[in-house]
Amino acid sequence: MANYQNSKDLTQLTLGKKTNYISKYNADLLQAVPRSLNRNDLELQTNNLPFQGEDVWYGYELSWLNPQGKPIVAVAEFRFPCISPNLVESKSFKLYLNSFNQSTFTSWQQVEEILAKDLSLTSGAAAKVSLFKVDKASPFEIANVNSNCIDDIDIVVNNYDYDNLLLKDIQSPKGLIVEENLVSHLLKSNCLITNQPDWASIFIKYKGEKINHQTLLKYIISFRQHNEFHEQCVERIFTDLSEYGHFEELTIFARYTRRGGLDINPFRSSIINTAPNMRTLRQ
């Protein structure tokens, strides 16, 4: 359990509380969570991170009215740099998007600009927003991913509580330098506030001494009862692998299943800043 769960910044959130749905545009619905809560726990400084990257969100439930009162629907891509001081809390994000439903806007561009402005203010850094018609949305296409799935490895599992010490033997001493693209669909964690399950496929790409796939899989499964936000889990995984492994390059990309019309996909890498389009069947 994360040791910051009772922080004042979290107790003031609407997450986990009964709320009313508002269908008129209201930017004040958005709530921020400082990234420092988790990063202090991991001894990370935002101005000196061991990774770069972004959080890519996809919105499937966005609608507004045009000047004639006709509803317009769209799907959306939101990109937040990992150097932003804040996360956008997901329930507040859903409530905020819902507030567009009975609001009138003159154009798609106006909606895109309003979204970018509000989300940038909340996150504390420039957010990128792209809107698509539901039948012309290339980022939403299911990608063919060339990764080796480690889920069929026959292992005995008896630990479902996060344990980074499982990684202490992740690599053999003086192992061969290899490049691997791995994926596991067994990542499950729980919401820090509500304890609702969060499901993800996690992609791990590295260059370095070859890692033990059995050990990696047991570590991933150990998140099964762990309570933490999506972005924080991925940063924890990146930090743990970096601590116990020897990598020239390391990239972690978790594709979480959607909830309430949003999915969150944290991307952290030692070499790449922008996440690729890798939508999975589960999303």
Residue frames relative to the residue before (quaternion, step in Angstrom):
aa qw qx qy qz dx dy dz
M 1.0000 0.0000 0.0000 0.0000 0.00 0.00 0.00
A 0.4786 -0.6759 0.4747 0.2980 3.57 -0.83 0.97
N 0.4359 -0.7439 0.4461 0.2399 3.56 -0.85 0.96
Y 0.6375 0.5171 -0.3310 0.4654 3.60 1.27 0.07
Q 0.3573 0.7984 -0.4489 0.1825 3.60 1.28 0.05
N 0.7298 0.4065 -0.2492 0.4900 3.62 1.07 -0.52
S 0.2694 0.7872 -0.5075 0.2241 3.56 1.22 0.43
K 0.5937 -0.5783 0.4304 0.3574 3.56 -1.12 0.70
D 0.6228 0.5603 -0.3394 0.4279 3.59 1.06 -0.75
L 0.6989 0.4519 -0.2664 0.4861 3.59 1.16 -0.54
T 0.6508 0.5367 -0.3250 0.4277 3.59 0.98 -0.77
Q 0.6635 0.5091 -0.3032 0.4567 3.60 1.19 -0.44
L 0.5148 0.6614 -0.4118 0.3577 3.60 1.26 -0.10
T 0.5052 -0.6204 0.5032 0.3268 3.56 -1.27 0.42
L 0.4690 0.6863 -0.4344 0.3470 3.58 1.25 -0.32
G 0.8121 0.2148 -0.1910 0.5078 3.56 -0.82 1.04
K 0.6740 0.4482 -0.2889 0.5112 3.58 1.30 0.04
K 0.5633 -0.5886 0.4552 0.3592 3.55 -1.20 0.53
T 0.0106 0.8083 -0.5861 0.0561 3.57 -0.82 1.02
N 0.4223 -0.6680 0.5493 0.2714 3.53 -1.30 0.40
Y 0.3915 -0.6962 0.5472 0.2503 3.54 -1.13 0.69
I 0.1734 -0.7839 0.5936 0.0547 3.54 -0.83 1.08
S 0.2022 -0.8246 0.5215 0.0848 3.59 -0.72 1.05
K 0.6096 0.4771 -0.3737 0.5109 3.58 1.25 0.40
Y 0.6222 -0.6095 0.3448 0.3500 3.55 -0.85 1.05
N 0.1437 0.7800 -0.5908 0.1483 3.55 -0.82 1.08
A 0.2614 -0.7987 0.5269 0.1267 3.58 -0.26 1.29
D 0.5801 0.6117 -0.3732 0.3874 3.60 1.17 -0.47
L 0.5280 0.6369 -0.4113 0.3826 3.60 1.24 -0.17
L 0.5885 0.5972 -0.3632 0.4063 3.58 1.16 -0.55
Q 0.0794 -0.7908 0.6066 0.0188 3.56 -1.02 0.87
A 0.2981 -0.7681 0.5500 0.1365 3.55 -1.05 0.83
V 0.1529 -0.7369 0.6497 0.1073 3.54 -1.25 0.60
P 0.4207 -0.7179 0.4832 0.2723 3.63 -0.61 1.02
R 0.4475 -0.6776 0.5124 0.2795 3.58 -0.87 0.91
S 0.5644 0.6387 -0.3791 0.3602 3.59 1.14 -0.59
L 0.5312 0.6336 -0.4227 0.3710 3.63 1.11 -0.52
N 0.7304 0.3968 -0.2188 0.5111 3.53 0.84 -1.00
R 0.6855 0.5145 -0.2980 0.4201 3.57 0.90 -0.89
N 0.5835 0.5423 -0.3784 0.4714 3.57 1.12 -0.48
D 0.6343 0.5362 -0.3122 0.4612 3.56 1.06 -0.82
L 0.7309 0.3923 -0.2123 0.5166 3.57 1.13 -0.74
E 0.4104 -0.7237 0.4504 0.3241 3.57 1.35 0.03
L 0.4205 0.6736 -0.4822 0.3699 3.54 0.95 0.99
Q 0.2149 -0.7481 0.6148 0.1276 3.54 -1.13 0.75
T 0.5011 -0.6923 0.4278 0.2943 3.57 -0.73 1.06
N 0.6972 0.4543 -0.2777 0.4799 3.59 1.09 -0.62
N 0.7675 0.2313 -0.1591 0.5763 3.60 1.28 0.08
L 0.1347 0.8364 -0.5151 0.1306 3.55 0.79 1.08
P 0.4583 -0.6831 0.4914 0.2861 3.60 -1.10 0.62
F 0.7386 0.3108 -0.1898 0.5673 3.58 1.30 0.06
Q 0.2332 -0.6948 0.6466 0.2115 3.49 -1.43 0.09
G 0.2991 0.7806 -0.5169 0.1844 3.56 -1.19 0.02
E 0.2998 -0.7412 0.5784 0.1616 3.52 -1.31 -0.32
D 0.3665 -0.6600 0.5972 0.2708 3.51 -1.39 0.16
V 0.1262 -0.7990 0.5868 0.0370 3.56 -0.66 1.14
W 0.0937 -0.7884 0.6078 0.0147 3.56 -0.70 1.13
Y 0.1388 -0.7605 0.6252 0.1071 3.54 -1.20 0.61
G 0.1810 -0.7965 0.5741 0.0577 3.53 -0.87 1.06
Y 0.1867 -0.8199 0.5388 0.0514 3.54 -0.71 1.16
E 0.7465 0.3448 -0.1853 0.5381 3.59 1.26 -0.23
L 0.3240 0.7203 -0.5386 0.2937 3.54 0.24 1.33
S 0.1467 0.7860 -0.5838 0.1408 3.56 -0.77 1.04
W 0.0196 0.7712 -0.6362 0.0121 3.55 -1.24 0.56
L 0.4889 -0.6435 0.4999 0.3114 3.59 -1.31 0.02
N 0.3593 -0.6970 0.5663 0.2536 3.56 -1.07 0.71
P 0.7302 -0.4495 0.2625 0.4426 3.65 -1.18 0.20
Q 0.6613 0.4761 -0.3128 0.4880 3.60 1.22 -0.35
G 0.5732 -0.6206 0.3633 0.3928 3.58 1.28 0.07
K 0.5006 0.6573 -0.4198 0.3757 3.57 1.28 0.10
P 0.4433 -0.6960 0.4863 0.2874 3.62 -0.85 0.88
I 0.1582 -0.7376 0.6513 0.0823 3.53 -1.20 0.78
V 0.1127 -0.7828 0.6066 0.0805 3.60 -1.00 0.78
A 0.0121 -0.7880 0.6150 -0.0251 3.54 -1.16 0.68
V 0.2642 -0.6766 0.6405 0.2492 3.50 -1.39 0.12
A 0.2104 -0.8231 0.5254 0.0460 3.55 -1.04 0.78
E 0.1933 -0.7243 0.6476 0.1366 3.50 -1.30 0.58
F 0.0762 -0.7848 0.6151 0.0045 3.56 -0.90 1.03
R 0.0562 -0.8023 0.5942 0.0097 3.59 -0.84 0.96
F 0.0789 -0.7939 0.6028 -0.0105 3.54 -0.80 1.16
P 0.4034 -0.7135 0.5039 0.2725 3.64 -0.70 0.94
C 0.5186 -0.6678 0.4349 0.3098 3.58 -0.97 0.81
I 0.6045 0.5483 -0.3651 0.4478 3.60 1.24 -0.13
S 0.4371 0.6788 -0.4808 0.3420 3.60 1.22 0.02
P 0.5259 -0.6660 0.4227 0.3181 3.61 -0.96 0.74
N 0.7994 0.2575 -0.1194 0.5295 3.60 1.14 -0.55
L 0.3722 -0.6138 0.6377 0.2793 3.47 -1.44 0.37
V 0.3533 -0.6474 0.6070 0.2958 3.55 -1.28 0.31
E 0.3940 -0.7288 0.5051 0.2417 3.58 -0.61 1.12
S 0.5224 -0.7242 0.3600 0.2702 3.54 -0.71 1.16
K 0.6544 0.4955 -0.3443 0.4559 3.63 0.90 -0.76
S 0.6482 0.5056 -0.3262 0.4666 3.58 0.94 -0.79
F 0.5983 0.5569 -0.3442 0.4621 3.57 1.14 -0.69
K 0.6629 0.5018 -0.2997 0.4680 3.60 0.93 -0.90
L 0.6553 0.5044 -0.3103 0.4690 3.58 0.94 -0.88
Y 0.6337 0.5379 -0.3128 0.4595 3.56 1.05 -0.84
L 0.6750 0.4798 -0.3020 0.4722 3.60 0.85 -0.91
N 0.6199 0.5502 -0.3348 0.4481 3.58 1.06 -0.73
S 0.6272 0.5682 -0.3375 0.4122 3.58 1.12 -0.65
F 0.5719 0.5794 -0.3878 0.4323 3.61 1.24 -0.11
N 0.4944 0.7435 -0.3949 0.2165 3.57 1.17 -0.63
Q 0.8045 0.1954 -0.0896 0.5536 3.60 0.88 -0.92
S 0.4971 0.6266 -0.4370 0.4115 3.55 1.17 0.64
T 0.3619 -0.7470 0.5267 0.1833 3.56 -1.07 0.80
F 0.0047 0.7765 -0.6293 0.0323 3.54 -0.96 0.98
T 0.5359 -0.6837 0.4085 0.2801 3.53 -1.06 0.77
S 0.8228 -0.0005 0.0483 0.5663 3.59 1.08 -0.63
W 0.6498 -0.4797 0.4141 0.4198 3.54 -1.34 0.21
Q 0.6354 0.5477 -0.3270 0.4352 3.56 0.99 -0.86
Q 0.6357 0.5267 -0.3366 0.4530 3.59 0.97 -0.79
V 0.6551 0.5014 -0.3161 0.4685 3.58 0.92 -0.87
E 0.6454 0.5274 -0.3138 0.4549 3.58 0.93 -0.90
E 0.6787 0.4927 -0.2910 0.4604 3.58 0.92 -0.90
I 0.6420 0.5128 -0.3232 0.4695 3.60 1.00 -0.78
L 0.6435 0.5208 -0.3185 0.4617 3.57 0.93 -0.87
A 0.6729 0.5025 -0.2979 0.4539 3.57 0.86 -0.95
K 0.6560 0.5151 -0.3127 0.4545 3.58 0.97 -0.85
D 0.7019 0.4768 -0.2767 0.4511 3.58 0.78 -1.02
L 0.6969 0.4730 -0.2780 0.4619 3.58 0.90 -0.92
S 0.6100 0.5349 -0.3470 0.4706 3.58 1.12 -0.58
L 0.6500 0.5116 -0.3135 0.4664 3.57 0.98 -0.82
T 0.6801 0.4932 -0.2920 0.4571 3.58 0.96 -0.85
S 0.7305 0.4213 -0.2406 0.4805 3.58 0.88 -0.92
G 0.4282 -0.7207 0.4486 0.3097 3.59 1.17 -0.49
A 0.7404 0.2532 -0.1981 0.5903 3.59 1.26 0.28
A 0.6647 -0.5314 0.3463 0.3948 3.55 -1.24 0.42
A 0.1633 -0.7728 0.6096 0.0664 3.55 -0.70 1.15
K 0.2775 -0.7480 0.5815 0.1592 3.56 -1.08 0.79
V 0.0665 -0.8032 0.5919 -0.0065 3.56 -0.84 1.02
S 0.0009 0.7736 -0.6334 0.0171 3.56 -0.97 0.93
L 0.1784 -0.7815 0.5926 0.0794 3.56 -0.89 1.01
F 0.0984 -0.8009 0.5905 0.0154 3.55 -1.06 0.82
K 0.4861 -0.5857 0.5486 0.3459 3.52 -1.27 0.44
V 0.5931 -0.6314 0.3626 0.3437 3.56 -0.99 0.79
D 0.7318 0.3863 -0.2465 0.5045 3.62 1.15 -0.43
K 0.7288 0.2893 -0.2259 0.5780 3.59 1.30 0.25
A 0.3904 0.7154 -0.4678 0.3419 3.56 0.54 1.23
S 0.2042 -0.8398 0.4912 0.1085 3.58 0.25 1.27
P 0.6486 0.5186 -0.3626 0.4231 3.70 0.89 -0.63
F 0.6654 0.5088 -0.2965 0.4587 3.59 1.23 -0.38
E 0.4871 0.6547 -0.4438 0.3703 3.58 1.25 0.02
I 0.4931 -0.6503 0.4878 0.3098 3.57 -1.04 0.78
A 0.2964 -0.7905 0.5188 0.1340 3.55 -0.75 1.11
N 0.3830 -0.6583 0.5892 0.2697 3.53 -1.25 0.52
V 0.1040 -0.8342 0.5416 0.0047 3.55 -0.34 1.27
N 0.2599 -0.7759 0.5617 0.1222 3.54 -0.79 1.09
S 0.3522 0.7131 -0.5204 0.3109 3.56 0.28 1.32
N 0.4517 -0.6775 0.5187 0.2606 3.53 -1.16 0.69
C 0.2723 -0.7753 0.5497 0.1505 3.60 -0.55 1.17
I 0.2454 -0.8034 0.5320 0.1059 3.57 -0.76 1.07
D 0.4452 0.7553 -0.4135 0.2456 3.59 1.26 -0.03
D 0.6735 0.5130 -0.3036 0.4371 3.59 1.13 -0.50
I 0.4029 0.7042 -0.4870 0.3234 3.60 1.25 0.14
D 0.3774 -0.7308 0.5298 0.2070 3.58 -0.90 0.97
I 0.1723 0.7861 -0.5680 0.1725 3.58 -0.26 1.28
V 0.3926 -0.6583 0.5820 0.2716 3.53 -1.33 0.37
V 0.0907 -0.8087 0.5810 0.0103 3.58 -0.74 1.08
N 0.0685 0.8047 -0.5866 0.0614 3.59 -0.83 0.97
N 0.6926 0.4138 -0.2781 0.5213 3.57 1.24 0.29
Y 0.0206 -0.8129 0.5810 -0.0351 3.58 -0.66 1.16
D 0.5764 0.5278 -0.3855 0.4905 3.56 1.25 0.50
Y 0.6078 -0.6174 0.3579 0.3482 3.52 -0.79 1.09
D 0.1147 0.7849 -0.5953 0.1281 3.56 -0.84 1.05
N 0.2240 -0.8082 0.5321 0.1164 3.56 -0.23 1.27
L 0.5512 0.6186 -0.3993 0.3924 3.60 1.21 -0.33
L 0.4925 0.6437 -0.4311 0.3966 3.57 1.24 -0.19
L 0.6732 0.5188 -0.2853 0.4430 3.57 1.21 -0.52
K 0.4278 0.7441 -0.4526 0.2417 3.61 1.21 -0.15
D 0.7545 0.2830 -0.1838 0.5629 3.60 1.18 -0.48
I 0.2143 0.8252 -0.4990 0.1551 3.57 1.14 0.64
Q 0.7892 0.1868 -0.0951 0.5772 3.59 1.13 -0.63
S 0.4363 -0.6566 0.5432 0.2888 3.53 -1.18 0.61
P 0.5740 -0.5952 0.4204 0.3736 3.62 -1.01 0.70
K 0.8553 0.0304 -0.0596 0.5138 3.53 -1.00 0.95
G 0.1967 0.8082 -0.5264 0.1762 3.52 0.96 0.91
L 0.6420 -0.5139 0.4015 0.4032 3.54 -1.31 0.24
I 0.4326 -0.6634 0.5426 0.2799 3.57 -1.16 0.65
V 0.0467 0.8015 -0.5898 0.0867 3.55 -0.68 1.13
E 0.2682 -0.6949 0.6268 0.2285 3.53 -1.38 0.09
E 0.0407 0.8096 -0.5820 0.0644 3.58 -0.76 1.03
N 0.1831 -0.7153 0.6619 0.1293 3.51 -1.30 0.64
L 0.0051 -0.8233 0.5644 -0.0597 3.57 -0.43 1.24
V 0.0446 -0.7807 0.6212 0.0511 3.56 -1.22 0.45
S 0.0329 -0.7497 0.6593 0.0469 3.52 -1.23 0.64
H 0.2728 -0.7611 0.5694 0.1485 3.53 -1.00 0.87
L 0.5539 0.6525 -0.3549 0.3763 3.59 1.31 0.18
L 0.4321 0.6860 -0.4872 0.3245 3.60 1.18 0.23
K 0.1277 0.7486 -0.6417 0.1072 3.53 -0.86 1.05
S 0.0320 0.7533 -0.6564 0.0255 3.52 -1.01 0.90
N 0.3953 -0.7101 0.5263 0.2501 3.57 -1.27 -0.02
C 0.5955 -0.5709 0.4277 0.3695 3.55 -1.14 0.65
L 0.5437 -0.6575 0.4245 0.3031 3.55 -0.91 0.95
I 0.7562 0.3857 -0.1969 0.4905 3.59 1.03 -0.78
T 0.8090 0.3134 -0.1441 0.4759 3.59 0.71 -1.06
N 0.3584 -0.7489 0.4691 0.3010 3.59 1.27 -0.39
Q 0.3834 0.7062 -0.5030 0.3183 3.62 1.19 0.35
P 0.5114 -0.6713 0.4354 0.3134 3.61 -0.98 0.76
D 0.1599 -0.7470 0.6399 0.0834 3.54 -1.15 0.78
W 0.1544 -0.8162 0.5559 0.0300 3.58 -0.68 1.15
A 0.0528 0.8249 -0.5582 0.0714 3.57 -0.94 0.84
S 0.2951 -0.6459 0.6583 0.2496 3.46 -1.44 0.26
I 0.1421 -0.8108 0.5652 0.0541 3.56 -0.76 1.02
F 0.1875 -0.7799 0.5942 0.0591 3.52 -0.81 1.13
I 0.0539 -0.7919 0.6080 -0.0171 3.55 -0.84 1.04
K 0.0119 -0.7810 0.6233 -0.0365 3.54 -0.68 1.13
Y 0.1064 0.8160 -0.5603 0.0937 3.57 -0.76 0.96
K 0.1641 -0.7066 0.6722 0.1482 3.48 -1.44 0.28
G 0.4710 0.6481 -0.4746 0.3644 3.56 -0.60 1.12
E 0.7535 -0.3163 0.2656 0.5115 3.54 -1.23 -0.40
K 0.5532 -0.6546 0.4019 0.3225 3.56 -0.86 1.00
I 0.2898 -0.7730 0.5442 0.1492 3.55 -0.91 0.95
N 0.5136 -0.6236 0.5024 0.3081 3.52 -1.29 0.48
H 0.3843 -0.7639 0.4726 0.2132 3.57 -0.49 1.20
Q 0.6150 0.5494 -0.3481 0.4459 3.60 1.04 -0.72
T 0.6596 0.5080 -0.2997 0.4660 3.55 0.97 -0.92
L 0.6445 0.5233 -0.3152 0.4599 3.57 0.95 -0.88
L 0.6713 0.5051 -0.3092 0.4456 3.59 0.88 -0.89
K 0.6368 0.5151 -0.3307 0.4688 3.60 0.97 -0.79
Y 0.6362 0.5252 -0.3240 0.4631 3.59 1.02 -0.78
I 0.6539 0.5094 -0.3149 0.4623 3.59 0.89 -0.89
I 0.6638 0.5046 -0.2989 0.4641 3.59 0.95 -0.87
S 0.6015 0.5904 -0.3618 0.3983 3.61 1.11 -0.58
F 0.5824 0.5702 -0.3769 0.4399 3.63 1.24 -0.17
R 0.4183 0.7762 -0.4228 0.2092 3.57 1.28 -0.28
Q 0.7702 0.2609 -0.1582 0.5601 3.61 1.10 -0.63
H 0.4553 0.7082 -0.4285 0.3279 3.58 1.29 0.20
N 0.2458 -0.7794 0.5641 0.1176 3.58 -0.95 0.91
E 0.3777 0.6902 -0.5383 0.3020 3.55 -0.50 1.22
F 0.5622 -0.5959 0.4449 0.3617 3.56 -1.17 0.52
H 0.7047 -0.4882 0.3196 0.4036 3.57 -1.24 0.56
E 0.7054 0.4832 -0.2772 0.4383 3.55 0.69 -1.13
Q 0.6685 0.5172 -0.2931 0.4469 3.53 1.03 -0.85
C 0.6078 0.5437 -0.3514 0.4599 3.59 1.06 -0.68
V 0.6779 0.4945 -0.3006 0.4533 3.57 0.88 -0.92
E 0.6547 0.4887 -0.3249 0.4764 3.59 0.96 -0.75
R 0.6150 0.5330 -0.3449 0.4676 3.58 1.08 -0.63
I 0.6555 0.5071 -0.3070 0.4679 3.58 0.95 -0.87
F 0.6463 0.5091 -0.3206 0.4694 3.59 0.93 -0.87
T 0.6767 0.4998 -0.2927 0.4546 3.59 0.88 -0.94
D 0.6612 0.5094 -0.3076 0.4568 3.59 0.95 -0.87
L 0.6715 0.4878 -0.3058 0.4665 3.58 0.86 -0.91
S 0.6458 0.5189 -0.3183 0.4608 3.57 1.02 -0.77
E 0.6584 0.5206 -0.3095 0.4469 3.57 1.05 -0.75
Y 0.7939 0.3372 -0.1613 0.4796 3.57 0.85 -0.96
G 0.7202 0.3993 -0.2463 0.5111 3.60 1.22 -0.28
H 0.3342 -0.7007 0.5887 0.2253 3.52 -1.35 0.15
F 0.0959 0.8241 -0.5393 0.1441 3.52 -0.13 1.36
E 0.3637 -0.6791 0.5910 0.2393 3.50 -1.16 0.70
E 0.7775 0.0383 0.0000 0.6278 3.54 1.18 -0.72
L 0.0330 0.7948 -0.6047 0.0390 3.57 -1.07 0.75
T 0.0235 0.7842 -0.6183 0.0459 3.56 -0.92 0.98
I 0.0754 -0.7782 0.6234 0.0120 3.57 -0.94 0.98
F 0.0441 0.7852 -0.6144 0.0643 3.57 -0.86 0.99
A 0.0769 -0.7991 0.5961 0.0135 3.59 -0.55 1.17
R 0.1484 -0.7704 0.6172 0.0594 3.53 -0.83 1.06
Y 0.1540 -0.8188 0.5515 0.0411 3.56 -0.29 1.32
T 0.5092 -0.6209 0.4956 0.3309 3.55 -1.16 0.59
R 0.5633 -0.6456 0.4085 0.3146 3.53 -1.13 0.65
R 0.0441 -0.7457 0.6625 0.0555 3.50 -1.35 0.45
G 0.8436 0.0667 -0.0669 0.5286 3.57 -0.81 0.97
G 0.7105 -0.4802 0.2616 0.4429 3.56 1.08 0.72
L 0.7062 0.3840 -0.2664 0.5319 3.61 1.24 0.22
D 0.0404 -0.7471 0.6565 0.0955 3.54 -1.16 0.59
I 0.2700 -0.7646 0.5758 0.1052 3.54 -1.14 0.81
N 0.0408 -0.8255 0.5609 -0.0482 3.54 -0.76 1.07
P 0.1178 -0.8231 0.5533 0.0497 3.61 0.03 1.27
F 0.1025 -0.7825 0.6142 0.0030 3.55 -1.00 0.99
R 0.0597 0.7873 -0.6090 0.0759 3.57 -0.74 1.12
S 0.0617 0.8154 -0.5654 0.1077 3.55 -0.83 1.00
S 0.4471 -0.6713 0.5217 0.2780 3.54 -1.20 0.58
I 0.7923 0.3297 -0.1427 0.4931 3.60 1.20 -0.39
I 0.7763 0.3031 -0.1415 0.5343 3.61 1.13 -0.58
N 0.3300 -0.7763 0.5094 0.1704 3.57 -0.95 0.85
T 0.7707 0.3509 -0.1599 0.5073 3.58 1.09 -0.73
A 0.4152 -0.7198 0.5057 0.2318 3.57 -0.85 1.00
P 0.4246 -0.6892 0.5197 0.2734 3.60 -1.06 0.71
N 0.5349 -0.5654 0.4977 0.3828 3.55 -1.31 0.15
M 0.1691 0.7907 -0.5622 0.1737 3.59 -0.44 1.24
R 0.1012 0.8201 -0.5564 0.0873 3.59 0.80 0.93
T 0.2645 -0.7853 0.5450 0.1276 3.54 -0.89 0.98
L 0.6934 -0.4722 0.3473 0.4191 3.56 -1.30 0.29
R 0.6484 0.5503 -0.3202 0.4173 3.60 1.01 -0.81
Q 0.6764 0.4952 -0.3088 0.4493 3.59 1.13 -0.40
